[in-house]
Amino acid sequence: MKKIFTILLILAIVGLGLAKPPSTEDTLPPINQLQIQPLSGSPFDILNNLTVPCQDAILAFFGNASACLPINDIIALMANLNTTGINKFAGQICPVPRCNDTILKLGKDLISQGCAADIQNKQMIPPALLTVVSLYPQLMEILCFNDSTNSSFCLADTLGIIDNLQDPNPPILKKGLDKVLFGSPAALCTECNQRISRVIALEIIPFISTPAHNDTKALLLGLLNIDESQLIQLPGSIMIKCGFQFLLSNNFTDICQQPK
């Protein structure tokens, strides 16, 4: 089940962006003053399979992004990747200040260089973090959507609904994605899913489809273990299931009543 959550989380989380534009103020110390925090016990044990340069790069980044991406919360989420963990994480991180572009560039540079060997060896954590840094505004917008019908966050609710759907037999694409493509409209055509789907279809897919962001596209497709054509099919499948206005309208109540 953790694999499903990892795939869907990377497709649909970890940012805090469009509700509040990132600051352009440079809050970083000089590169030679980066503070590297030592590894210490669980939940930091999740990094132990990485090379020492990669651990140092990740901790150096989070040491300097602590105001907007607290590493304790990030690592705790990765060690407890389920709906409860995601809801708790969103409640902790959505109110904090957003990371600025300088911090995000630092993270991309540090992890790309320090974790090159780990990425080559197909470790999941470095490319996942690079994807998060690259798609930070869009992913954090998704993370911080609130469910208007209760006090929870949309992403946790959506992942819980998807995880409980039945897999098609035989499978068509990948576990998790099949559930989205073939799940019932009553389960998936909700207000929360409309908001999440619009960010994926109208922001993330166009962003990674430009030549300047080929590296981010490669990271995302590698994490999802799908090809580009399968990713592009996702918005069309959503519109077939929920109607074309599901992705085009800003107002869910103009489209249909929320399933009961």
TORKOL-352855 format. One line per field, with one value per residue (C-alpha): residue number from 1; residue in one letter; x, y, z. Coordinates in steps of 0.05 Angstrom, whole numbers. Layout:
! residues N
minu: c(NUM_...)
kolba: c(a_...)
xx: c(X_...)
yy: c(Y_...)
zz: c(Z_...)
! end
This chain:
! residues 260
minu: c(1_2_3_4_5_6_7_8_9_10_11_12_13_14_15_16_17_18_19_20_21_22_23_24_25_26_27_28_29_30_31_32_33_34_35_36_37_38_39_40_41_42_43_44_45_46_47_48_49_50_51_52_53_54_55_56_57_58_59_60_61_62_63_64_65_66_67_68_69_70_71_72_73_74_75_76_77_78_79_80_81_82_83_84_85_86_87_88_89_90_91_92_93_94_95_96_97_98_99_100_101_102_103_104_105_106_107_108_109_110_111_112_113_114_115_116_117_118_119_120_121_122_123_124_125_126_127_128_129_130_131_132_133_134_135_136_137_138_139_140_141_142_143_144_145_146_147_148_149_150_151_152_153_154_155_156_157_158_159_160_161_162_163_164_165_166_167_168_169_170_171_172_173_174_175_176_177_178_179_180_181_182_183_184_185_186_187_188_189_190_191_192_193_194_195_196_197_198_199_200_201_202_203_204_205_206_207_208_209_210_211_212_213_214_215_216_217_218_219_220_221_222_223_224_225_226_227_228_229_230_231_232_233_234_235_236_237_238_239_240_241_242_243_244_245_246_247_248_249_250_251_252_253_254_255_256_257_258_259_260)
kolba: c(m_k_k_i_f_t_i_l_l_i_l_a_i_v_g_l_g_l_a_k_p_p_s_t_e_d_t_l_p_p_i_n_q_l_q_i_q_p_l_s_g_s_p_f_d_i_l_n_n_l_t_v_p_c_q_d_a_i_l_a_f_f_g_n_a_s_a_c_l_p_i_n_d_i_i_a_l_m_a_n_l_n_t_t_g_i_n_k_f_a_g_q_i_c_p_v_p_r_c_n_d_t_i_l_k_l_g_k_d_l_i_s_q_g_c_a_a_d_i_q_n_k_q_m_i_p_p_a_l_l_t_v_v_s_l_y_p_q_l_m_e_i_l_c_f_n_d_s_t_n_s_s_f_c_l_a_d_t_l_g_i_i_d_n_l_q_d_p_n_p_p_i_l_k_k_g_l_d_k_v_l_f_g_s_p_a_a_l_c_t_e_c_n_q_r_i_s_r_v_i_a_l_e_i_i_p_f_i_s_t_p_a_h_n_d_t_k_a_l_l_l_g_l_l_n_i_d_e_s_q_l_i_q_l_p_g_s_i_m_i_k_c_g_f_q_f_l_l_s_n_n_f_t_d_i_c_q_q_p_k)
xx: c(0_59_78_9_12_83_61_-2_32_86_34_-12_32_87_83_52_52_-4_-47_11_64_135_178_235_278_343_345_402_471_533_543_604_561_509_492_491_450_474_430_397_351_281_250_318_334_296_358_407_404_431_504_537_544_470_450_493_462_391_404_442_382_331_376_369_296_275_228_187_201_216_256_227_157_182_218_161_113_158_161_85_58_-16_-78_-68_5_-13_-69_-23_33_-13_-38_34_64_9_9_85_118_130_199_228_260_331_319_286_344_393_355_355_430_450_408_425_499_504_455_477_501_437_393_434_423_347_338_269_280_328_285_222_253_277_207_179_229_215_139_136_82_34_44_36_-27_-55_-32_-65_-134_-186_-248_-306_-350_-305_-241_-194_-149_-171_-109_-114_-187_-175_-118_-161_-218_-171_-136_-203_-225_-221_-165_-188_-173_-130_-92_-88_-35_-5_-35_-63_-69_-117_-160_-164_-179_-231_-261_-334_-354_-391_-325_-280_-321_-320_-304_-237_-217_-238_-191_-134_-147_-146_-77_-50_-82_-77_-12_33_26_35_95_133_114_158_229_259_230_248_289_228_186_237_239_163_153_208_175_107_138_96_110_89_30_-1_7_-26_-84_-102_-138_-177_-198_-221_-263_-294_-311_-334_-352_-308_-329_-299_-230_-252_-298_-273_-339_-356_-428_-438_-421_-458_-479_-427_-441_-472)
yy: c(0_47_42_66_125_143_143_183_230_249_258_298_333_369_443_504_551_585_605_651_670_652_707_731_751_713_684_634_638_634_564_551_562_508_470_395_360_291_230_208_150_138_169_189_115_122_156_102_66_128_145_192_248_242_243_305_339_325_347_409_429_417_451_514_504_490_551_526_451_424_361_325_332_310_248_230_233_189_138_141_150_139_182_197_216_261_296_309_333_381_409_422_449_487_546_558_608_585_568_621_606_611_556_512_521_504_440_420_434_399_336_330_333_298_241_227_157_142_164_121_62_75_97_128_184_230_233_241_300_330_324_358_415_423_421_454_508_460_402_443_476_406_386_447_443_436_393_441_388_372_394_347_359_339_299_252_240_228_179_142_136_113_62_31_23_-46_-59_-81_-153_-161_-96_-48_3_8_-5_61_92_37_54_127_109_55_75_95_168_169_157_201_260_300_373_354_312_366_416_366_343_414_427_362_372_448_463_402_368_432_451_386_384_444_428_470_420_354_335_342_302_246_244_243_189_147_151_133_79_101_134_203_178_145_209_251_201_217_284_254_195_242_282_219_197_263_306_357_415_378_404_468_499_535_524_452_469_491_421_372_358_325_249_227)
zz: c(0_14_-60_-81_-34_-57_-130_-119_-69_-119_-173_-130_-65_-27_-37_-10_-68_-105_-46_-26_-78_-56_-30_-73_-13_-8_62_52_84_41_12_56_119_104_167_158_212_237_226_290_300_272_229_200_190_124_96_117_49_15_5_55_3_-13_61_71_10_33_105_81_39_94_145_105_86_158_160_101_97_167_157_218_187_118_143_190_130_87_144_155_84_94_98_173_161_102_139_198_153_116_182_204_141_105_154_150_102_31_5_-42_-109_-81_-30_-83_-131_-75_-61_-134_-141_-77_-88_-162_-148_-80_-98_-170_-152_-113_-171_-218_-170_-173_-101_-95_-44_-84_-147_-105_-69_-135_-163_-101_-107_-181_-175_-106_-119_-155_-107_-45_-72_-78_-8_24_-8_47_41_46_77_137_171_134_74_5_-13_46_32_-42_-30_21_-29_-85_-41_-23_-95_-127_-176_-246_-262_-302_-290_-348_-329_-260_-191_-166_-235_-256_-196_-219_-291_-277_-210_-207_-221_-154_-117_-159_-188_-123_-108_-77_-136_-185_-152_-150_-222_-248_-219_-249_-317_-325_-287_-276_-344_-384_-340_-350_-424_-441_-465_-408_-357_-390_-329_-283_-332_-333_-257_-251_-304_-273_-204_-232_-277_-336_-403_-425_-467_-405_-365_-420_-422_-349_-361_-419_-377_-321_-370_-399_-328_-299_-360_-397_-351_-292_-312_-345_-293_-231_-195_-177_-160_-232_-256_-213_-142_-99_-93_-28)
! end
